[in-house]
Amino acid sequence: MKISILTPSYNSGKYLKRAIDSVINQGFKNYEYIIADGNSTDNTKDIVKNYSFINFISEPDHGQSDAMNKAFARSTGDIIVYLNADDEFLPNAFENIISAFKANPDTDMVVGDLLFKTETETLRRVPSHQYNKILLYWLNLFPNNPVSYFYKRKVQETIGKFPIDEHYAMDMWFLLKAYKNFKITKINEILGIFHSDGANKTATIDAGYHLHKTAKAHLKDDNPIMTPYFYSKLFINRFLKK
């Protein structure tokens, strides 16, 4: 099975070498690496020049979702994973994923654990692999970084393009559809590190607002008759948790 690693990037030169090296250090041979860059003005292009195997596109885009769509359109792999430019894989992640798909040939997505690393602490996060639990994302640590999940190509082909007007919760938008309609397998391996240094996008937005809005919209589309009941539960659980 061939793995496509897809990285959206914009002025991420301070992190990018770490991400690229974490792919190389897998020691895995059957992969392609595509970086879709939004015409960065920092040292991104100079860094990528040192890696001839990378399929690199750098041009103006409409944000992260647009870059992710461009990268997927260029990909040819059987298995898809997105690696944000400021994150990294841990050793043997690819081997663990391929082993999981081979052991579970009917599964569509494999979800592992990840490390959430800030400047002061490192925490292991164990995401849920059940649809009804990731709806309660603030309680169940939904796979909140794509370094922790890999999926078969047909999953994204079926769900379609990431909405380019949503740059803050497109992962939640995608996961709710994937968890609802495809078979998910959970493994107990730590696949990568989700870095948060206080300056990256995740740390500088109101993530809760965007996730809540996305969950609400998903429920409205998924089951409009039952949405008022389900969403009242979401609302109550969210604010009781505070």
C-alpha positions in Angstrom: 0.0 0.0 0.0 1.2 3.4 -1.0 0.9 6.3 1.5 0.3 9.9 0.4 1.5 12.5 2.9 -0.1 15.8 2.2 1.1 19.1 3.8 -0.7 22.5 3.5 1.8 25.2 4.1 2.1 29.0 4.4 5.1 30.8 5.9 5.9 27.7 7.9 9.6 27.6 7.3 10.5 27.6 11.0 8.8 24.2 11.4 8.9 22.6 8.0 12.2 20.8 8.1 11.1 19.0 11.3 8.0 17.8 9.5 9.8 16.6 6.4 12.5 14.8 8.4 9.9 13.0 10.4 8.6 11.5 7.0 12.1 10.6 5.9 13.0 9.0 9.2 10.1 6.5 8.9 12.4 4.4 6.7 9.3 3.5 4.7 9.8 3.3 1.0 6.3 3.3 -0.6 5.1 6.8 -0.2 4.8 10.2 -1.9 5.1 13.6 -0.2 3.1 16.6 -1.5 3.4 20.1 -0.1 0.8 22.6 -1.3 2.1 26.0 -0.3 0.3 29.3 -0.5 3.2 31.2 -2.1 5.1 31.7 1.1 7.4 34.7 1.5 9.6 33.2 4.2 12.3 30.5 3.7 9.8 27.7 2.8 10.9 27.4 -0.8 14.6 27.3 0.1 14.0 24.5 2.5 12.0 22.4 0.1 14.7 22.8 -2.6 16.9 20.5 -0.5 14.4 17.6 -0.9 14.1 16.5 -4.5 11.5 13.8 -3.8 8.9 16.3 -2.7 6.1 17.2 -5.1 5.9 20.9 -4.4 3.4 23.5 -5.5 3.6 27.1 -4.4 1.0 29.6 -5.6 -1.6 31.9 -4.1 -4.6 30.0 -2.7 -7.7 30.5 -0.6 -6.4 29.2 2.6 -5.7 25.8 4.3 -8.7 23.9 3.0 -7.9 25.0 -0.6 -4.3 23.8 -0.1 -5.5 20.5 1.2 -7.8 20.0 -1.8 -4.9 20.8 -4.2 -2.6 18.3 -2.5 -5.2 15.6 -2.6 -5.9 16.2 -6.3 -2.2 15.5 -7.0 -2.0 12.4 -4.9 -2.0 8.8 -6.1 -1.7 6.8 -2.8 -3.9 4.1 -1.5 -3.7 5.6 2.0 -4.0 9.4 2.8 -2.7 11.3 5.7 -2.3 15.1 6.3 0.7 16.4 8.1 0.5 20.0 9.2 3.7 21.8 8.6 4.3 22.5 12.3 3.7 18.8 13.4 5.6 15.6 13.0 5.3 11.8 12.9 6.9 9.5 15.4 9.2 6.6 14.3 7.4 3.5 12.9 4.1 5.4 12.5 3.8 4.2 8.9 4.7 0.6 9.6 2.1 0.6 12.4 -0.6 2.0 10.1 0.1 -0.5 7.3 0.1 -3.4 9.8 -3.3 -2.2 11.0 -4.8 -2.0 7.6 -3.5 -5.4 6.7 -4.9 -6.9 9.9 -8.2 -5.2 9.3 -8.7 -5.3 5.5 -12.3 -4.1 5.7 -11.5 -1.0 7.7 -11.6 2.5 6.1 -9.7 4.6 8.6 -7.1 3.8 11.3 -6.9 6.1 14.3 -4.0 6.2 16.7 -3.0 8.2 19.7 -0.9 11.4 19.6 1.2 13.6 21.8 0.1 17.1 22.4 3.2 19.2 23.1 3.3 22.8 24.4 6.3 24.8 25.6 5.7 23.5 29.1 4.2 20.0 28.9 3.6 16.9 26.8 0.4 15.0 27.1 -0.8 11.8 25.5 -4.2 12.1 23.9 -6.3 9.1 23.2 -9.1 10.0 20.7 -12.4 8.3 20.4 -13.2 6.1 17.4 -17.0 6.3 17.7 -19.3 8.7 15.9 -21.6 9.5 18.8 -18.6 10.3 21.0 -16.7 12.6 18.7 -19.9 14.7 18.6 -19.0 15.5 22.2 -15.6 16.6 21.1 -14.8 18.6 24.3 -15.3 15.4 26.4 -13.9 12.7 24.2 -10.7 14.2 22.5 -11.9 13.7 18.9 -8.9 13.1 16.6 -7.9 16.8 16.9 -4.9 16.6 14.7 -4.6 14.7 11.3 -1.2 13.2 12.4 -3.3 10.7 14.3 -5.5 9.2 11.5 -4.9 7.6 8.1 -7.6 6.6 5.7 -8.3 4.9 2.4 -8.5 7.1 -0.6 -12.1 6.3 -1.2 -13.1 8.1 2.1 -12.1 11.5 0.8 -13.3 10.8 -2.7 -16.7 10.0 -1.3 -16.9 12.9 1.1 -15.6 15.4 -1.3 -13.5 18.6 -1.1 -12.9 20.4 2.1 -15.0 23.6 2.2 -12.7 26.5 1.3 -14.7 28.9 3.4 -13.9 26.9 6.5 -10.2 27.0 7.7 -10.6 26.3 11.4 -12.8 23.2 11.7 -12.5 21.5 8.4 -11.0 18.5 10.2 -14.2 18.2 12.4 -16.4 18.6 9.3 -14.5 15.7 7.6 -14.3 13.4 10.6 -18.0 13.6 11.4 -18.8 12.5 7.9 -16.1 9.8 7.9 -17.1 8.4 11.3 -20.8 8.4 10.3 -20.3 6.5 7.0 -17.1 4.4 7.2 -15.5 1.7 9.4 -13.0 3.1 11.9 -10.3 1.0 13.6 -8.5 2.2 16.7 -4.9 1.2 17.6 -3.0 2.0 20.7 0.1 3.3 19.0 1.3 6.9 19.3 1.6 8.1 15.7 2.8 11.7 16.0 3.2 15.0 17.8 0.8 17.9 17.7 2.9 20.9 18.5 1.3 24.1 20.0 3.9 26.8 20.7 1.4 29.6 21.3 2.0 31.1 17.8 0.5 28.5 15.5 -3.1 28.8 14.1 -4.6 26.4 16.6 -3.4 28.4 19.5 -4.5 31.8 18.2 -8.2 31.1 17.3 -11.4 30.3 19.3 -11.4 26.7 18.3 -14.4 25.9 20.5 -16.6 28.3 18.6 -15.7 26.8 15.2 -16.0 23.2 16.4 -19.4 23.9 18.0 -20.7 25.6 14.8 -19.5 22.7 12.7 -21.1 20.1 14.9 -24.4 22.0 14.9 -24.4 22.3 11.1 -23.5 18.6 10.7 -26.4 17.5 12.9 -28.8 19.8 11.1 -27.9 18.2 7.8 -27.6 14.7 9.1 -31.0 14.4 10.9 -33.0 17.6 10.9 -36.0 16.1 12.7 -33.9 15.0 15.7 -31.4 17.9 15.7 -33.1 20.1 18.3 -33.1 17.2 20.8 -29.5 16.1 20.0 -28.1 19.6 19.9 -29.8 20.6 23.2 -27.8 17.7 24.7 -24.6 19.0 23.1 -25.3 22.5 24.4 -26.1 21.4 27.9 -23.1 19.0 28.1 -20.8 21.7 26.8 -21.7 24.3 29.4 -22.0 21.9 32.3 -18.4 20.9 31.6 -17.2 24.5 32.1 
